[in-house]
Amino acid sequence: MPKKIGVVLSGCGVYDGAEIHEAVITLLTLDRLEAEAVVCAPDVPQLHVVDHLTGEVVEGETRNVLVESARIARGKIRDVREVPADELDGLILPGGFGAAKNLCDFAVRGPDCSVQEDVARLVREVHRQGKPIAAVCIAPALIARILGDETPELTIGTDAETAAGLEKMGARHVDCPVREFVVDRERKLISTPAYMLAERIGEAADGIEKTVRTLLEMA
């Protein structure tokens, strides 16, 4: 039986949702390694909508995180609240600003952030069952918020200010180059910088592919 890995998306588009390259590389790598992706997202409004051509917030426009994430999943997606940890062998969260705006509010509140309740529930349950969790790009921020009392080892790359935010939530930040990843084997957590550092898609892909491979090895 193929391993089933939950993939939590946060919308569609780097500035207000899931980083599309990171999400697609994650899904492609899982497929190539013969794992089954269980794609899910919370059924909640986005924080805001950003015009990806101008980078400006579009006033008065609203979008739904689950509906937008369905674009990446080609419609094969579930509400995260309906996904039980028992169904999964592991979990991965691609990055993009949506991870810090829609899955949690780290982009707005920094280390005082909170995590969307359905996402937090799934992360806690998967972790409680001793299954591995991977976080890409800025997504380690929400892992730090949820599991900070365990002092998890995580990386967002080398940005000192963001790393300090994770450490204020209890994490131990480990600097990491773009093509590599950090593993907290005791807590079964894997993280990689991706577009926190990447200047090319190939750089992000190297770290994500290694992360997914390690996730499956630990699952």
VMD Tcl script that draws the C-alpha trace (Angstrom):
set ca {
  {0.00 0.00 0.00}
  {1.30 3.47 -0.84}
  {1.99 5.78 2.06}
  {-0.64 8.49 2.48}
  {0.73 11.96 3.14}
  {-1.45 14.92 4.02}
  {-0.58 18.09 2.08}
  {-2.02 21.22 3.70}
  {-2.45 24.10 1.26}
  {-3.20 27.73 2.13}
  {-4.70 29.14 -1.07}
  {-3.20 29.68 -4.51}
  {-0.42 32.21 -5.07}
  {2.69 33.19 -3.17}
  {1.51 36.57 -1.83}
  {-1.83 35.50 -0.36}
  {-1.88 31.69 -0.52}
  {0.27 28.62 -1.08}
  {3.49 29.11 -3.05}
  {2.56 27.28 -6.24}
  {6.05 26.04 -7.13}
  {6.52 24.62 -3.64}
  {3.11 22.95 -3.68}
  {3.57 21.42 -7.12}
  {7.11 20.21 -6.40}
  {5.78 18.59 -3.22}
  {2.95 16.84 -5.06}
  {5.20 15.78 -7.93}
  {7.83 14.33 -5.61}
  {5.23 12.41 -3.62}
  {3.83 10.96 -6.84}
  {7.25 10.00 -8.19}
  {8.00 8.23 -4.92}
  {4.68 6.36 -5.23}
  {3.03 7.99 -2.23}
  {-0.59 9.15 -2.16}
  {-1.18 12.83 -1.47}
  {-4.22 13.69 0.62}
  {-4.58 17.37 -0.26}
  {-6.54 19.51 2.14}
  {-7.08 23.12 3.22}
  {-9.22 24.99 5.72}
  {-12.63 26.21 4.55}
  {-12.07 29.81 5.66}
  {-11.73 33.24 4.02}
  {-8.26 34.42 3.01}
  {-6.78 37.26 5.03}
  {-6.90 39.35 1.86}
  {-6.45 39.09 -1.91}
  {-3.23 40.28 -3.54}
  {-2.89 41.19 -7.21}
  {0.12 39.07 -8.17}
  {0.95 41.37 -11.07}
  {1.28 44.51 -8.96}
  {1.83 43.04 -5.51}
  {-0.93 45.26 -4.14}
  {-3.86 44.23 -1.94}
  {-7.16 44.28 -3.87}
  {-9.63 46.18 -1.75}
  {-13.10 44.74 -1.43}
  {-12.28 41.33 -2.92}
  {-12.57 38.12 -0.92}
  {-11.58 34.53 -1.65}
  {-11.87 31.21 0.15}
  {-8.74 29.24 1.09}
  {-10.23 25.83 0.27}
  {-11.68 26.98 -3.06}
  {-8.42 28.63 -4.12}
  {-6.34 25.62 -3.02}
  {-8.54 23.43 -5.21}
  {-6.93 25.13 -8.23}
  {-3.60 23.52 -7.36}
  {-5.19 20.19 -6.44}
  {-7.18 20.07 -9.70}
  {-10.32 19.84 -7.58}
  {-9.24 16.76 -5.63}
  {-9.14 18.33 -2.19}
  {-10.81 18.02 1.21}
  {-11.67 20.33 4.06}
  {-8.87 19.85 6.57}
  {-11.39 19.45 9.41}
  {-12.59 16.23 7.76}
  {-9.13 14.65 7.54}
  {-8.29 12.42 10.53}
  {-4.69 11.80 11.54}
  {-5.46 8.06 11.60}
  {-5.77 8.17 7.80}
  {-2.28 9.58 7.26}
  {1.28 8.30 7.47}
  {2.73 11.83 7.55}
  {1.99 15.48 6.87}
  {3.63 18.28 4.87}
  {2.87 21.98 4.69}
  {4.18 23.94 1.69}
  {4.93 27.62 2.23}
  {3.91 30.88 0.65}
  {2.49 33.87 2.53}
  {-0.77 31.95 2.89}
  {0.89 29.70 5.44}
  {1.62 32.80 7.53}
  {-1.65 34.63 6.71}
  {-4.34 31.94 6.38}
  {-3.06 28.86 8.24}
  {-1.77 31.12 11.01}
  {-1.33 34.87 11.43}
  {2.45 34.99 11.89}
  {2.68 37.52 9.03}
  {0.55 39.93 11.06}
  {1.30 39.13 14.71}
  {4.75 37.54 14.59}
  {5.51 35.29 17.60}
  {2.18 36.26 19.19}
  {0.39 34.46 16.36}
  {-2.32 31.83 16.58}
  {-2.93 28.88 14.24}
  {-6.21 28.14 12.44}
  {-7.94 25.62 14.71}
  {-8.52 22.83 12.18}
  {-4.92 22.95 10.96}
  {-3.62 23.00 14.53}
  {-5.78 20.00 15.39}
  {-4.42 17.93 12.50}
  {-0.80 18.87 13.22}
  {-1.18 17.97 16.90}
  {-2.88 14.64 16.16}
  {-0.33 13.57 13.55}
  {2.49 14.52 15.92}
  {0.83 12.79 18.89}
  {0.66 9.58 16.84}
  {4.42 9.72 16.26}
  {4.15 10.39 12.52}
  {6.52 12.74 10.69}
  {5.65 16.32 9.74}
  {7.48 18.45 7.17}
  {7.25 22.22 6.79}
  {8.50 24.24 3.83}
  {9.53 27.91 3.56}
  {7.67 29.96 6.23}
  {5.43 27.06 7.32}
  {7.82 26.13 10.18}
  {6.46 29.24 11.95}
  {3.14 27.53 12.60}
  {4.91 24.34 13.71}
  {6.86 26.46 16.20}
  {3.61 27.95 17.49}
  {1.92 24.55 17.91}
  {4.87 22.53 19.22}
  {7.05 25.25 20.74}
  {6.79 23.76 24.23}
  {8.82 20.79 22.91}
  {11.68 23.04 21.70}
  {11.62 21.66 18.14}
  {14.57 22.13 15.77}
  {13.37 23.99 12.68}
  {14.69 26.16 9.86}
  {13.42 28.99 7.72}
  {16.88 29.45 6.18}
  {19.09 32.26 7.42}
  {16.87 35.30 8.01}
  {17.76 36.43 11.52}
  {14.56 38.35 12.26}
  {12.25 35.51 11.22}
  {14.43 32.97 13.02}
  {14.18 35.07 16.19}
  {10.39 34.96 15.88}
  {10.44 31.17 15.81}
  {12.75 31.08 18.80}
  {10.40 33.34 20.78}
  {7.76 30.66 20.25}
  {10.09 28.01 21.68}
  {11.80 26.58 18.61}
  {15.54 26.13 18.19}
  {16.35 27.63 14.82}
  {19.05 25.99 12.69}
  {20.53 27.99 9.79}
  {20.24 26.01 6.56}
  {21.29 26.59 2.94}
  {18.61 26.66 0.27}
  {19.22 23.21 -1.22}
  {19.28 21.39 2.14}
  {16.94 20.61 5.03}
  {16.93 20.19 8.81}
  {15.68 17.08 10.61}
  {14.59 16.93 14.23}
  {14.66 13.15 14.50}
  {13.42 13.00 18.08}
  {10.23 14.86 17.15}
  {10.09 13.64 13.53}
  {10.07 17.13 12.05}
  {11.68 18.12 8.73}
  {11.99 21.65 7.37}
  {13.61 23.33 4.37}
  {13.99 27.02 3.38}
  {12.73 26.82 -0.24}
  {11.69 30.32 -1.34}
  {12.78 31.89 1.93}
  {16.17 31.71 0.17}
  {15.67 30.33 -3.34}
  {16.31 32.57 -6.32}
  {15.48 29.83 -8.84}
  {12.92 27.05 -8.89}
  {15.67 24.44 -9.09}
  {17.12 25.61 -5.77}
  {13.75 25.27 -4.07}
  {13.16 21.89 -5.70}
  {16.38 20.36 -4.39}
  {15.50 21.05 -0.76}
  {11.84 20.10 -1.12}
  {12.63 16.82 -2.87}
  {15.09 15.86 -0.12}
  {12.53 16.84 2.50}
  {9.76 14.73 0.96}
  {12.08 11.77 0.55}
  {13.10 11.99 4.22}
  {9.45 12.36 5.28}
  {8.57 9.13 3.50}
  {11.57 7.33 4.96}
  {10.41 8.31 8.45}
  {6.74 7.49 7.80}
}
mol new
graphics top color blue
foreach p $ca { graphics top sphere $p radius 0.5 }
foreach p [lrange $ca 0 end-1] q [lrange $ca 1 end] { graphics top cylinder $p $q radius 0.2 }
display resetview
